[in-house]
Amino acid sequence: MATREELAVIKAARAGESRAQLALGRRYLNGGSGLPRSKGTAFYWLRRAAQQGVDDAWMIIGRNITYDQVKELSSPQEAAIWYEKAFEAGVPQAGIIFARLVLEHTEQFDSNAHARAIAALSLLASRDDHEAQWLLAQQMQRHGQPMVPGLPASAVEERLVREAARAGIEQAQYALLDKAWNQGQGEAFARGAVVLVKRLMERNSAALAQLDKDGDATGLVQLNAEEATLLLRYGQWQARAAKPELSQLMRLFELAAEAGDVEARLELGLLCAKIDRAGNRVFMEQGLANFKKALHWLQLAGEGGSAQAWHALARIYSRSIYSQRNLQVAQQYLEKAAEAGLSEAQCELAQIFWRNRRDDPMHDVKALYWWQQAAAQGERSASEALRPFMAEETAQPWAQQALAQLSDKLRNSNPFLSARIELAATFGLTKPEALLIDIKQADYGHCLVVDICAHHARSKRRLIAVQTEAQRAAINRVSRLFGDVDCGFSGPEGNYRQRQYRLRTALPDLA
């Protein structure tokens, strides 16, 4: 309970007396004498005193209120004023907070404030303030501007990050490890990561104990996304060893997977199933596979967006060496992997549909679609598989000759015949195909299904891939023309003999 003296200070502070506000802010900052310690309340009274020009107020703010606290208590524009004054008065940590307030809320400050923030960081960094070095390096990463005349930005940035990392700034350490990993420097990554990994494992010892007990550590894992990625990568590096320790890999991947890392869930699922990403069996000498656990983690990874997880599930359900074999379920997962964009799965799915094309008239259409999707990603085998379905404009000379003879008068008098000739020239159709094709039924978006067997017994059903924008545009033009027209023999074009007669009459010189 507040004493009589403190009640008098509170009353004076509420009345607007600046010195009382300063005194009350100090008392809340330290606590005791009947008042609780509260940095939020202390900042409130110190700010009111500072607004009235009391210098000691912003000095106390600069020394005692951290960035994480002040960003919840005040607007960046107002707080930056107090911290900049405190920094200019000789409080180094106030310069760091001032710079963060400006640089992390750039839209609220002008270029002059931004320049002062950079200058504050540069001054502190030159005095070996490691947090300032890290913040300055981050700014250089974002803007690529050299802070030291005569030196390239990349060299200065790397030096700053390394100095901050050596001083124990964890964010800088993670930045160096991320760079080493992305540059393929595995040995350097592992050397730098081992201490951080050990620290993370110790912090999550309770979660590890729970995993050993019943395999469920929900809510116990304390990892952010950056830390989970570090454990994942360290586990992936360890897995490259000649004889990796399975239990250690399992713990690394489990912690990262419990933290929500999708790739870690994939790695854990593969490890439990004892297969690698290519589907080869691994670690067979170290016990049996745990398919129940593998399926759980691979399912979660797939739902998180991992196409390789769906592909792994397809492999587990498709191979006779696994107890989970179910070809129907395997194809469902393979389709998920293909839909997620995995070219290898797209090729496999296309092969399955093509092998079974006699079971369903749509299977060859689906096979062609998945080959096209894989070929678009540069898959050579898919491109080879597509060759027989490519349109050859020169395959039917009659169509090219007919197209060359089409005049505006003929296009106006015989629009349907002209459209069929254009389609034949674009896709290399024979005369019977050109005259009998029902474009509305033949167009499947990615291909044309040319099937006139019902009206022309000697023909064969075939697929033509739509490869170019010009081909797509030609189909669209013809489709619009035939949009409300009956393309059958009862329509305006008549039967097959009538269509042949119209072609001979319109183009008598056609060879």
PyMOL commands that set and color helices and strands:
alter all, ss='L'
color gray80, all
select helices_A, chain A and resi 4-14+18-30+39-51+55-64+67-73+76-88+92-103+106-108+111-126+130-143+153-166+170-182+186-203+205-214+225-239+246-258+262-273+291-303+307-318+327-339+343-355+363-376+380-389+393-395+397-405+408-413+415-427+431-436+439-442+469-481+496-506
alter helices_A, ss='H'
color red, helices_A
select strands_A, chain A and resi 447-450+462-465
alter strands_A, ss='S'
color yellow, strands_A
deselect
rebuild
show_as cartoon
